[in-house]
Amino acid sequence: MTADRPLSDRTVQDAVFIGVGELPSGKYPERNFMGDLVAASHLALEDAGLTPHDIDTVVLIPCLHSFIDQADLIFSRLVEELGLAGKAKSSFMVHSGGSTSDNAVRAAGSLIGTGEAENVLVVCGERWGSAPVEDMVDMLSFNGIPLEWEVPTGLTFNAIGALIQGRYMHETGSTPEDMAEVCVSLRKWANLNPNAMYRDRPLSAAQVLASRMVSDPLHAMECPMMADGAVALVMTSAERAASRHDNWVRVAGTGGCVSHYSIGQEYDLPRMGWPKAAEQAYNAAGWGPEDIQLAEVYDSYAAVTCIGIEGLGLVPPGEGARTIASGYTSPGGRLPLNTNGGLLSAGHTGVGGGTALLAEGVRQLLGRAGSERQVEDCRRAVIGGSGGSYMDSQVMLLERVDGGVGR
C-alpha cells in the first residue's frame, strides 16, 4: 500500500509525475517500434531515478501504424523487453485517440491512489513517419468517420480540419494570415526543441499561404506531418516522491466532455466541449485560467488549438488566432503555448501527439526543458487533449510541488 491512510482518503491527486523520456520525432526508418518504446522507457526511468524493476504497472498507449505491433503491446511484449516478466503486476492499454494520455493518467492515478500500484510507466510509440504512406492515408480516411454517411462523401481528417477551421474563421473573423501565424508561432517553439521534427526549419506566414491548398481553407503547411516518435512518463505516489525527490508534478484537477462521434453531429464547431471540461477542471483544482503559466493544447490544426485556448478561458472568445498571431504565446510571450512545437511542428505521432504535449508540460514544470525553451519559474500548466474527430475535450491541470528530500 502507498500509505497507512484508509482507501477512502486516497485519491487520484496522490499520483504524481517524477520522470519523462522522449525520442526525437521525424522519419527514422533505421529505428524500430519496440526498440523505440524500450529506449523512451529507459530515458523516463533514468529521469525518475528508477530502474525497470521498480515498475509494477505498465499503462500502454496504442499505436495506429500496425496491427501486429498493436497486438504485441496487448500481449505484453514490452513487459518482457523491459525484463519485467513475472514481476510486473499489470500491463494494459488505454485508448481514446488524441485524448488517450489524459485518460491513461486518470487510470494510472487511480491505481496509485488506491494502492493498487506503486510505480507506473505510461508509454507510447508510433511509426507514422516510416509506415507506408498509402496505409496511413487509408487509415485517416476511415477511422472515426461514419461508414454509412460520411465516408461516401470523401470526408478525411484533413477535410474535417478544414470544416472546423472554415467555421472558426467565419464566426471569429480570423483571416488566413491569422491562421498561418498560429503555425509560425508553433514552429518558433519547435526551432528550440532538439526532439522536434522541424527543429532546423524556420517558417513564415508567407510560406504557409503559398503552400498547396489541401482542403479549403487548409494549406499543406497547415496540416500536421506524420512522424515516428516515442515518449514515456513515470508516475508514483506523492509520499514516495517526497522520499526521493526535491520536486514533482501533481494532477491538480481534471475535466472532460464527450460531445459527438460524427463531426456532422457537433452543432457548435467553434466551441465544442472545452468550456464544460474546463469548468470541471478548475473547480476540482481550486484555481483558474488566470493562474496558468503554460498551456499544452492539442493542435493538429490551427483552429483546433484556437478553440481550445478560448474554451479554457486563456484568451477572450473569438480571439484565439489573433492573440497567437500577436506573439502572446510565442517564445518570450506572456503565455507559452505548445512549447515542444506541437503536432504541427514537433510532428504528428498519432495517438502519441497528445502524450508528447503532456510530456512537455511535465518536463517544463520539472524545469528540465533545456535552457533555450524552459519557461522561467513555471509552476502551473494546463494540458488539453482531443480524440478522434475531436469527439471530446479533455482538460488536465498540473502543478509543480517542492518539498522533498532537498528540503
C-alpha positions as CSV (number, residue, x, y, z in Angstrom):
1,M,0.0,0.0,0.0
2,T,1.1,3.6,-0.6
3,A,0.4,4.8,3.0
4,D,-1.4,4.0,6.2
5,R,-4.4,6.1,5.3
6,P,-7.6,4.3,4.6
7,L,-8.5,3.9,0.9
8,S,-11.3,6.5,1.2
9,D,-8.8,9.2,2.0
10,R,-6.6,8.5,-1.0
11,T,-7.4,9.9,-4.4
12,V,-6.0,10.4,-7.9
13,Q,-4.4,13.6,-6.6
14,D,-2.0,11.4,-4.7
15,A,-0.5,10.4,-8.1
16,V,2.5,12.5,-9.3
17,F,4.9,12.6,-12.2
18,I,8.6,12.1,-11.4
19,G,10.2,11.3,-14.8
20,V,9.8,11.8,-18.5
21,G,11.6,10.4,-21.6
22,E,11.3,11.1,-25.3
23,L,13.0,10.2,-28.6
24,P,13.3,12.7,-31.4
25,S,10.3,12.8,-33.7
26,G,10.5,12.6,-37.5
27,K,11.2,10.0,-40.1
28,Y,13.6,7.4,-38.8
29,P,13.4,4.2,-40.9
30,E,16.5,2.8,-39.1
31,R,14.6,2.7,-35.8
32,N,12.0,0.1,-34.9
33,F,8.8,0.2,-32.9
34,M,9.7,-2.0,-29.9
35,G,13.2,-0.5,-29.7
36,D,11.7,3.0,-29.5
37,L,9.4,2.0,-26.7
38,V,12.2,0.5,-24.7
39,A,14.5,3.4,-25.3
40,A,11.9,6.0,-24.3
41,S,11.1,3.9,-21.2
42,H,14.7,3.8,-20.1
43,L,15.0,7.6,-20.5
44,A,12.0,8.2,-18.4
45,L,13.2,5.7,-15.7
46,E,16.6,7.3,-15.6
47,D,15.0,10.8,-15.3
48,A,12.9,9.4,-12.4
49,G,15.9,7.8,-10.7
50,L,14.4,4.4,-11.0
51,T,15.1,1.1,-12.8
52,P,12.8,-1.1,-14.7
53,H,12.5,-3.5,-11.7
54,D,10.9,-0.6,-9.7
55,I,7.9,-0.6,-12.1
56,D,4.9,-2.8,-11.1
57,T,2.4,-1.5,-13.7
58,V,2.7,-0.6,-17.4
59,V,0.0,1.5,-19.0
60,L,0.3,1.3,-22.8
61,I,-0.9,3.9,-25.2
62,P,-1.8,2.3,-28.6
63,C,-0.2,2.7,-32.0
64,L,-2.2,3.0,-35.2
65,H,0.5,2.2,-37.8
66,S,0.5,-1.6,-37.5
67,F,-2.0,-4.2,-36.2
68,I,0.9,-6.6,-35.5
69,D,2.7,-4.0,-33.3
70,Q,-0.5,-3.2,-31.6
71,A,-1.1,-6.9,-30.8
72,D,2.4,-7.2,-29.4
73,L,1.6,-4.4,-27.0
74,I,-1.7,-6.0,-25.9
75,F,0.1,-9.3,-25.4
76,S,2.7,-7.7,-23.0
77,R,5.8,-7.9,-25.2
78,L,7.1,-4.6,-23.7
79,V,7.0,-6.2,-20.2
80,E,9.3,-8.9,-21.4
81,E,11.6,-6.5,-23.3
82,L,12.0,-4.5,-20.1
83,G,12.9,-7.6,-18.1
84,L,9.7,-7.5,-16.0
85,A,8.2,-10.8,-17.0
86,G,6.9,-12.4,-13.8
87,K,7.5,-9.2,-11.9
88,A,5.0,-6.7,-13.3
89,K,1.6,-6.7,-11.6
90,S,-0.3,-5.4,-14.6
91,S,0.1,-4.3,-18.2
92,F,-2.9,-2.9,-20.1
93,M,-3.9,-0.5,-22.8
94,V,-6.0,2.7,-22.7
95,H,-7.3,4.2,-25.9
96,S,-9.3,7.3,-26.8
97,G,-7.4,8.7,-29.7
98,G,-5.7,12.0,-29.2
99,S,-7.0,12.3,-25.6
100,T,-5.6,8.9,-24.6
101,S,-2.8,10.5,-22.4
102,D,-5.5,12.2,-20.3
103,N,-7.3,9.0,-19.7
104,A,-4.2,7.0,-19.2
105,V,-3.1,9.4,-16.4
106,R,-6.6,9.0,-14.8
107,A,-6.2,5.2,-14.9
108,A,-2.7,5.3,-13.6
109,G,-3.5,7.9,-10.9
110,S,-6.5,5.9,-9.7
111,L,-4.4,2.7,-9.3
112,I,-1.7,4.7,-7.4
113,G,-4.3,6.5,-5.3
114,T,-6.0,3.3,-4.2
115,G,-2.7,1.5,-3.5
116,E,-3.1,-1.0,-6.4
117,A,0.1,0.3,-8.0
118,E,3.3,1.8,-6.7
119,N,5.3,3.0,-9.7
120,V,3.6,3.2,-13.1
121,L,5.2,3.5,-16.5
122,V,3.0,5.2,-19.1
123,V,4.5,4.7,-22.6
124,C,3.6,5.1,-26.2
125,G,5.3,4.9,-29.6
126,E,4.3,5.4,-33.2
127,R,5.8,4.8,-36.7
128,W,3.6,7.1,-38.8
129,G,6.6,8.7,-40.4
130,S,8.1,5.4,-41.7
131,A,4.9,3.4,-42.3
132,P,3.6,3.0,-45.9
133,V,2.0,6.3,-46.9
134,E,-0.9,4.6,-48.6
135,D,-1.7,2.7,-45.5
136,M,-1.7,5.8,-43.4
137,V,-3.9,7.7,-45.9
138,D,-6.4,4.8,-45.8
139,M,-6.3,4.8,-42.0
140,L,-7.0,8.5,-41.8
141,S,-9.8,8.2,-44.4
142,F,-11.9,5.6,-42.5
143,N,-11.1,5.5,-38.7
144,G,-13.6,7.6,-36.8
145,I,-15.6,8.6,-39.9
146,P,-19.1,7.1,-40.2
147,L,-19.0,4.5,-43.0
148,E,-22.8,5.0,-43.7
149,W,-22.9,8.7,-44.1
150,E,-19.5,10.5,-44.3
151,V,-17.0,8.1,-45.9
152,P,-19.1,8.1,-49.2
153,T,-18.7,11.9,-49.4
154,G,-14.9,11.6,-49.4
155,L,-14.5,13.1,-45.9
156,T,-11.0,12.6,-44.5
157,F,-9.3,14.1,-41.4
158,N,-7.9,17.0,-43.4
159,A,-11.4,17.7,-44.6
160,I,-12.6,17.6,-41.0
161,G,-9.9,20.0,-40.1
162,A,-10.9,22.3,-42.9
163,L,-14.6,22.2,-41.8
164,I,-13.6,23.2,-38.3
165,Q,-11.1,25.9,-39.5
166,G,-13.6,27.3,-42.0
167,R,-16.4,27.7,-39.5
168,Y,-14.0,29.1,-36.9
169,M,-12.8,31.8,-39.3
170,H,-16.3,32.6,-40.3
171,E,-17.5,33.1,-36.7
172,T,-14.5,34.9,-35.4
173,G,-13.4,37.0,-38.4
174,S,-10.0,35.4,-38.3
175,T,-8.1,35.8,-41.6
176,P,-5.9,33.3,-43.5
177,E,-2.9,35.3,-42.3
178,D,-4.0,34.9,-38.6
179,M,-4.3,31.1,-39.0
180,A,-0.9,30.9,-40.8
181,E,0.7,32.8,-37.9
182,V,-0.5,30.1,-35.5
183,C,1.6,27.7,-37.4
184,V,4.5,30.1,-37.3
185,S,4.3,30.5,-33.6
186,L,4.4,26.8,-33.1
187,R,7.4,26.5,-35.4
188,K,9.3,29.1,-33.3
189,W,9.0,26.7,-30.3
190,A,10.0,23.7,-32.5
191,N,13.1,25.5,-33.5
192,L,14.1,25.5,-29.8
193,N,13.3,21.8,-29.3
194,P,16.0,19.2,-30.3
195,N,13.4,16.5,-30.4
196,A,11.1,18.3,-32.9
197,M,10.7,17.1,-36.4
198,Y,11.1,20.6,-37.8
199,R,13.7,21.8,-35.3
200,D,16.0,23.2,-38.0
201,R,13.4,24.6,-40.4
202,P,12.1,28.1,-39.8
203,L,8.6,29.0,-41.1
204,S,6.9,32.2,-42.3
205,A,3.3,33.0,-42.8
206,A,4.0,33.7,-46.5
207,Q,5.4,30.1,-46.8
208,V,2.3,28.7,-45.2
209,L,-0.1,30.6,-47.5
210,A,2.0,29.8,-50.6
211,S,1.8,26.1,-49.9
212,R,-0.6,23.8,-51.8
213,M,-4.3,24.0,-50.9
214,V,-5.2,20.7,-49.4
215,S,-8.8,21.2,-48.3
216,D,-10.1,24.8,-48.4
217,P,-9.1,26.7,-46.3
218,L,-6.3,24.4,-45.2
219,H,-2.9,24.7,-46.9
220,A,-0.4,21.9,-46.9
221,M,1.7,23.6,-44.2
222,E,-1.3,23.9,-42.0
223,C,-1.7,20.2,-41.8
224,P,0.4,18.0,-39.4
225,M,3.2,15.9,-40.9
226,M,3.1,12.2,-39.8
227,A,6.1,11.3,-37.7
228,D,7.8,8.5,-35.8
229,G,8.2,9.1,-32.1
230,A,8.1,7.6,-28.6
231,V,7.5,9.1,-25.2
232,A,7.2,7.7,-21.7
233,L,6.3,9.0,-18.2
234,V,6.8,7.7,-14.7
235,M,4.2,8.2,-12.1
236,T,4.2,7.3,-8.4
237,S,2.6,8.5,-5.1
238,A,3.3,11.9,-3.6
239,E,4.6,10.0,-0.5
240,R,7.2,8.1,-2.5
241,A,8.1,11.1,-4.5
242,A,8.8,13.1,-1.3
243,S,11.2,10.4,0.0
244,R,13.4,10.5,-3.1
245,H,12.9,13.8,-5.0
246,D,13.2,17.5,-4.5
247,N,10.1,18.2,-6.6
248,W,7.4,16.5,-8.6
249,V,4.3,17.3,-10.6
250,R,0.8,16.6,-9.3
251,V,-2.5,16.4,-11.0
252,A,-4.5,19.3,-9.5
253,G,-7.7,18.7,-11.4
254,T,-9.3,17.2,-14.5
255,G,-12.4,17.6,-16.6
256,G,-13.9,16.2,-19.8
257,C,-16.8,16.4,-22.2
258,V,-17.5,13.9,-24.9
259,S,-19.5,15.9,-27.4
260,H,-20.1,13.8,-30.5
261,Y,-19.0,10.9,-32.6
262,S,-19.6,12.1,-36.2
263,I,-18.3,15.6,-36.8
264,G,-21.6,16.2,-38.6
265,Q,-23.3,15.8,-35.2
266,E,-21.2,18.6,-33.5
267,Y,-23.6,21.5,-33.5
268,D,-21.0,24.0,-32.1
269,L,-17.8,23.6,-34.0
270,P,-16.1,26.8,-32.9
271,R,-16.5,25.8,-29.2
272,M,-17.1,22.1,-28.8
273,G,-16.8,20.7,-25.3
274,W,-14.0,22.9,-24.0
275,P,-15.9,25.3,-21.7
276,K,-17.7,22.4,-19.9
277,A,-14.5,20.4,-19.4
278,A,-12.5,23.5,-18.3
279,E,-15.1,24.4,-15.7
280,Q,-14.9,20.9,-14.2
281,A,-11.1,21.0,-14.0
282,Y,-10.9,24.5,-12.5
283,N,-13.5,23.6,-9.9
284,A,-11.5,20.5,-8.9
285,A,-8.2,22.4,-8.7
286,G,-9.5,25.4,-6.9
287,W,-7.7,27.7,-9.3
288,G,-8.5,29.2,-12.7
289,P,-7.1,30.3,-16.1
290,E,-5.5,33.4,-14.6
291,D,-3.1,31.2,-12.7
292,I,-1.9,29.2,-15.7
293,Q,1.7,29.9,-16.8
294,L,1.9,27.3,-19.5
295,A,-0.5,25.6,-22.0
296,E,-0.1,22.4,-24.0
297,V,-3.2,22.1,-26.1
298,Y,-3.9,19.6,-28.9
299,D,-3.0,21.3,-32.2
300,S,-3.4,19.0,-35.2
301,Y,-4.9,22.1,-37.0
302,A,-4.5,25.7,-36.0
303,A,-8.3,26.2,-35.4
304,V,-8.4,23.2,-33.0
305,T,-5.8,25.0,-30.8
306,C,-7.6,28.3,-31.0
307,I,-10.9,26.8,-30.0
308,G,-9.2,25.0,-27.1
309,I,-7.5,28.0,-25.6
310,E,-10.6,30.1,-25.9
311,G,-12.7,27.4,-24.2
312,L,-10.1,27.1,-21.5
313,G,-10.6,30.8,-20.8
314,L,-6.9,31.7,-21.6
315,V,-7.9,34.3,-24.2
316,P,-11.2,36.1,-25.0
317,P,-13.8,34.2,-27.1
318,G,-13.1,34.6,-30.8
319,E,-9.6,36.0,-30.2
320,G,-7.6,32.8,-30.2
321,A,-5.9,33.2,-33.7
322,R,-5.4,36.9,-33.4
323,T,-3.9,36.5,-29.9
324,I,-1.4,33.8,-31.1
325,A,-0.6,35.9,-34.2
326,S,0.3,38.8,-31.9
327,G,3.2,36.8,-30.3
328,Y,1.4,36.4,-27.0
329,T,2.1,32.6,-27.0
330,S,5.4,32.6,-28.8
331,P,8.8,32.3,-27.2
332,G,9.1,35.4,-25.0
333,G,5.3,35.9,-24.9
334,R,3.1,36.0,-21.8
335,L,1.5,32.6,-22.2
336,P,3.8,29.9,-23.7
337,L,1.8,27.5,-25.8
338,N,2.8,24.1,-27.1
339,T,6.4,24.7,-26.2
340,N,7.6,21.5,-27.9
341,G,6.3,22.8,-31.3
342,G,3.0,20.9,-31.1
343,L,1.8,18.3,-33.6
344,L,2.1,20.9,-36.4
345,S,5.9,21.3,-35.9
346,A,7.2,18.7,-33.5
347,G,5.4,16.1,-35.6
348,H,2.1,14.2,-35.5
349,T,2.9,10.9,-33.8
350,G,-0.7,9.7,-33.9
351,V,-2.2,8.9,-30.5
352,G,1.2,9.9,-29.1
353,G,0.8,13.5,-30.2
354,G,-1.2,14.3,-27.2
355,T,1.1,12.3,-25.0
356,A,4.1,14.4,-26.3
357,L,2.3,17.5,-25.2
358,L,1.7,16.1,-21.8
359,A,5.3,15.1,-21.5
360,E,6.4,18.6,-22.5
361,G,4.2,20.0,-19.8
362,V,5.6,17.7,-17.2
363,R,9.2,18.5,-18.4
364,Q,8.6,22.2,-18.2
365,L,7.1,22.0,-14.7
366,L,10.1,19.9,-13.5
367,G,12.4,22.5,-15.0
368,R,14.1,20.1,-17.4
369,A,13.2,21.6,-20.8
370,G,16.7,22.9,-21.5
371,S,18.0,26.5,-21.4
372,E,16.6,27.6,-24.8
373,R,12.9,26.9,-24.2
374,Q,12.5,26.5,-20.4
375,V,9.7,28.7,-19.1
376,E,11.0,30.5,-16.1
377,D,9.5,29.6,-12.7
378,C,6.8,27.6,-14.3
379,R,4.6,26.1,-11.6
380,R,1.1,25.6,-13.1
381,A,0.1,24.3,-16.5
382,V,-3.0,23.1,-18.4
383,I,-2.9,20.1,-20.8
384,G,-5.7,19.8,-23.3
385,G,-6.4,16.7,-25.4
386,S,-9.0,15.8,-28.0
387,G,-9.5,12.4,-29.7
388,G,-11.0,11.0,-32.9
389,S,-12.8,13.6,-34.9
390,Y,-12.4,16.0,-31.9
391,M,-15.1,13.9,-30.2
392,D,-14.1,15.0,-26.8
393,S,-12.4,17.8,-24.9
394,Q,-10.2,16.7,-22.0
395,V,-8.5,19.0,-19.6
396,M,-5.8,18.2,-17.0
397,L,-4.4,20.8,-14.7
398,L,-0.9,20.2,-13.4
399,E,1.2,21.9,-10.8
400,R,4.8,21.6,-9.5
401,V,5.3,20.7,-5.9
402,D,8.5,21.4,-4.0
403,G,9.3,19.8,-0.6
404,G,11.1,16.5,-0.9
405,V,14.5,15.3,0.1
406,G,16.2,18.5,-0.7
407,R,14.1,20.5,1.8
